[in-house]
Amino acid sequence: MSGVLMVRCDLHDRTMVLKSCVGREGTVQTTTVPNDRGSRRMLIERLKSEASAGGAEKMVFAYEASG
């Protein structure tokens, strides 16, 4: 799975807390961003850059289940 950027998202009303890494051996990065349209757009671009820098060909994004 070294060619995969894995992202875990804990979604809240006002924020998103994300943990991401490339592959199983990658360094886990924790990021908190506002939960609004502009921040989500910037987050998508940042994740694309992170995937590219880590050599990831795919991205897997999972979020916490909600009610």
FENVEN-V607736 format. One record per pair of residues at least 4 apart in sequence whose ideal C-beta (glycine too) atoms are under 8 Angstrom apart, sorted by the first residue. I is the first residue (numbers start at 0). J is the second residue. D is the distance in Angstrom with one decimal. If there is no record, write none. Layout:
[[I/J/D] [I/J/D]]
This chain:
[[0/5/7.5] [0/22/5.3] [0/23/5.6] [1/21/7.0] [1/22/3.7] [1/23/7.5] [1/24/7.2] [1/25/8.0] [1/54/7.4] [2/21/8.0] [2/22/7.2] [2/54/6.5] [2/55/5.5] [2/56/4.5] [2/57/6.5] [3/21/7.1] [3/22/6.5] [3/55/5.6] [3/56/7.4] [3/57/4.9] [3/58/7.1] [3/59/5.8] [4/19/6.3] [4/20/7.5] [4/21/5.2] [4/46/6.6] [4/49/6.1] [4/50/4.1] [4/53/6.4] [4/55/4.1] [4/57/7.2] [4/58/4.5] [4/59/7.2] [5/19/6.6] [5/20/5.9] [5/21/7.7] [5/22/7.9] [5/58/8.0] [5/59/5.1] [6/17/5.8] [6/18/7.4] [6/19/4.4] [6/46/6.4] [6/58/6.7] [6/59/6.9] [6/60/4.6] [6/61/7.1] [7/17/6.7] [7/18/4.7] [7/19/7.4] [7/61/5.6] [7/62/7.7] [8/15/5.6] [8/16/7.3] [8/17/5.2] [8/60/6.7] [8/61/6.9] [8/62/4.1] [8/63/6.9] [9/15/7.1] [9/16/4.3] [9/17/7.7] [9/62/7.5] [9/63/5.0] [10/15/5.5] [10/34/6.8] [10/62/5.3] [10/63/6.2] [10/65/6.9] [11/15/7.0] [11/16/7.4] [11/34/6.5] [12/34/6.7] [13/33/6.6] [13/34/5.6] [14/31/5.6] [14/32/6.8] [14/33/6.1] [14/34/5.6] [15/31/7.1] [15/32/5.3] [15/33/7.8] [15/34/5.2] [15/38/7.9] [15/39/7.9] [15/42/7.4] [16/29/7.2] [16/30/7.6] [16/31/5.1] [17/29/7.1] [17/30/4.8] [17/31/7.6] [17/32/7.2] [17/42/7.6] [18/27/5.5] [18/28/7.1] [18/29/5.3] [18/30/8.0] [19/27/7.2] [19/28/5.3] [19/30/7.3] [19/46/6.9] [19/49/6.4] [20/25/3.6] [20/26/6.1] [20/27/4.7] [20/28/6.7] [21/25/4.2] [21/49/7.3] [21/50/7.0] [21/53/3.2] [21/54/6.9] [21/55/4.9] [22/53/7.5] [22/55/7.7] [25/53/6.5] [28/49/7.5] [30/42/7.9] [30/45/7.9] [32/38/4.8] [32/39/7.8] [32/41/7.5] [32/42/5.4] [33/38/4.3] [34/38/7.0] [34/39/7.5] [35/39/7.0] [36/40/6.6] [37/41/6.6] [38/42/6.1] [39/43/6.6] [40/44/6.9] [41/45/6.2] [42/46/6.2] [43/47/6.5] [44/48/6.5] [45/49/6.3] [46/50/6.3] [46/58/6.5] [46/60/8.0] [47/51/6.3] [47/58/8.0] [48/52/6.1] [49/53/6.2] [49/55/7.8] [50/55/4.0] [50/57/8.0] [50/58/5.5] [51/55/7.4]]
